[in-house]
Amino acid sequence: MSALDILGQLDDSHIAQISQQIGADPAQTRQAIQAAAPLMVAGVAQTAQQPQGQTTVQQALDSHGSVLDNVGKVLGSGGAADFGGVLDRVLGRSKPEVQDGVQKTTGLNSDQTKRLLALLAPLLLGMLAKRRSQSNTAAPIDTHLREEAQKAQEQAQRQSPHVGGILGKILSQAEAPKR
């Protein structure tokens, strides 16, 4: 399972709900989710590399661990207003690159992209929390997320070189030494 597998958690009715909330057609929404998920994983991995970032990301994962049990409720809650703060915390300084990458790859406008990312944030965090618990790894959260982001980059590079390139840029920022 990789970041792109978030689509596996979403059936056609979920895609339709997201489409309606962001004002895009279902095909474009599906494409946008496919582009956004690996970029978001890279952004979360980058945040986990920063001072205080591990704590922020771990808290977000802990609080969203069970969200995949009720995807419909998350999507029906209005999403963007409820989860925008989480998005800002877990993407940190990579948020502009993630938003720009999704916009350029999918043709969504700025508002649509912001709403999509806000809706996906809790779902992605839930997926990452589930993956971490299933992996039984003793690796620190920043190492685990970096590995997830590298897997996402490899998969995205095969499907969309543009997304893979943006992922590389975000991940290279994460390689800067911690302060």
VENMO-V451315 format. One line per field, one symbol per residue. psi: psi as a letter, one per 20 degrees, with the letter a starting at -180 (. if undefined). A space follows every 10 residues. Layout:
psi: ???
This chain:
psi: pahijhhhip ahhggggggg hilrqhghgg ghghhhghhg gggggggiiq pihggggggg ghijhjhiim ghgghijieg hhjhhggggh hciighhggg ggghhijqrg gggggghhhh ghggggghgg gghhikqjqq hhgghggghh ghggghhhhn hgghgggggg hhhiiqqq.
